[in-house]
Amino acid sequence: MIRKLVSITFLIALPLVSVFSQQKPDFSGTWKLNVAKSDYGQLPGPDSRTDVITHKDPSLSNSVTAEGAQGKQAYTVSYTTDGKEVVNNIGPREVKSTLKWVGSDLKVSSKFDYNGAPVTSEATWSLSADGKTLTINVHFTSAMGEADQKIIFEKQEASPAAAPAKPSS
């Protein structure tokens, strides 16, 4: 009898374990670029960058502010994680992208033109187990060649709400 009970409990618990292990991470938050840990390869990277991500699956938007050799940049891109193509403008560039889940990672496939040449990029967004580090690995392909980047962001703590003033007695 106990053996049957254990077997039944195992069979009931097994789908629950599967459901919990398949939960998708929430990329929401304010993320600051860790320049020292990032590797932009042969392409120039920014001196600073902050991304504010709002993620409510299937919607994901990313407001980016960056500063570097190309000056200050600020733009917002919006996506859906269901694999439908979306079009965003980053500066003068039109970027067509699709996002889809691959396990607990997001895969971002994009196409755009750079100086008249078509470019494709494949980016994988991964969160660390503690949810405090966002790693984006990007592979670019164009007629000019291929390039890889590893971009590391650290989650910024939300600023605590101002505590109400205590009444004086």
N, C-alpha and C positions, 0 to 999 in steps of 0.2 A: 504494500500500500504506500509506504513512504517513497519507494523507488518510483512509483507511478506519479506521485505528487511532485517529486523533484523533476521528473521528465516533463510534466505538464508545465511547471513553473519555468523551466528552461525554454520550452517552446513558446511560451507567452512572452518571456523577457527578450528572446532573440530578436524579434522585429523591433522592439523598443530600442535596443542597442544599435540596430541598423539605422533607425530614424535619427537618433541623436548623433551618430557619427557622420551623417550626411547633411547636418545643418550647415547652412552657408554662413560665412562670417559677415559681419557688418563693417564696412570700410569707413563709416562715418567718423568724422573728427577733423581736428586741425593737425596737419602733418608738416613738420619742418625738415627740410633737406639736411642730411648730414653730409656735407661736402667732403670731409676727410674719408668717409667710408665708401662714398660713391665712386664709380669708375665710368667716365664718359668715353673712354677709348680715344680714338683719334678725332672725335668731334668735340667742340668746345662746350663746356657745361656752364651753368650759371654760378655766380658767386653766392647767391642766396635764392631760396625758393620756399614758398609756403603754399600748401594746397589745403583748401577747406572742402572736404568731401561730405556730401549729403547722400546717404544710401538708404533707400527703402525699396528693397527688391520688388519689382524689376527695374525701378528707376535709380539712376546714379548720376549726380552732377558733381563737377569738380571746378571750383574757382581757384585759379592759379595766379599768384603774383611772384614774379621773379626779377632778378637784377643781375646783369653781367655785362660782358663785352658788347652785347647787342642793345644795351640800355635796359630800361624798365619795360616789363611786359605785364599785362594783366588781361586775363580772358577767362571765360567760363565755358565748359563743354558739358553737354548732357548726353546720356546714353540710356539704353535699356539692356538688361542682361539676358534678353530672350533671343538673341541672335539676329534681330532685325537691324538693317542698316540705318544709321543716322548720319546726318551731315552737320558738321560744326565748322565755324570759321575761327582760325587761330591767326590773328593778324590778317594779312591779305590772302592767306592760304585756306582753301576749302579742303576739309579732311573728311573722308567717308570712312566710317568705322562700324564694326560689329563687335559685340561683347557676348561671351558665353561662359558658363561655368564649366570648368574642368576640375572635378573634385571640389576642393575648397578654394581653388584659385580662379581668378578671372583671366580669361584670355581675350586680349584686345587686338583685333586685326584691323589695320588702317591702310588707306591709299591716299596719296596726295602728290602734287607736283612740286618739285624744287628746282628753280631756275630752268623750267621747261622740261625737266626730266621726271618721268614717273618714279615714285618711291613707294615701297610697301614696308610696313613695319608689323612685327608680331611682338606684342608685349604680354608678359605674364605678371599679374599682381598677386602677391602672396603676403599673408599676415603671419607674424611670428605666433607661437603658441600662446604667449601672454598678451597678444593684441597690441603691443607697444611699438612694433617695428613693421613698416610696410616696405617690401622689396619689390621693385619693378625691374624685371629683366627685359630688355628690348633688343630685337634683332632687325636691322634695317637692310633692305636690298634695293639696289638701283643700278643703272648703267655705269655709275661711277664706282661700284663695288659694294662690299658688305661691311657692316659695322655693328658692334655690340656695345651695349651700355648696361650697367648695373646701378640702379638709383636707389638709395637708402633714405627712408624718411623715419623720423621719430615722432610718435604721437605726443602732442602737447596736452598737458593737464588743463581741464576746463577751469577757468577762474571761478573761485567760490563766490556765491552771491553775497552781497554785502549784508552783514549781520545787522538786524535792527538795533537801533540805539536803545540802551537800557534807560528806563526812566530814572531820574535822580530822586532820591528820597529825602 
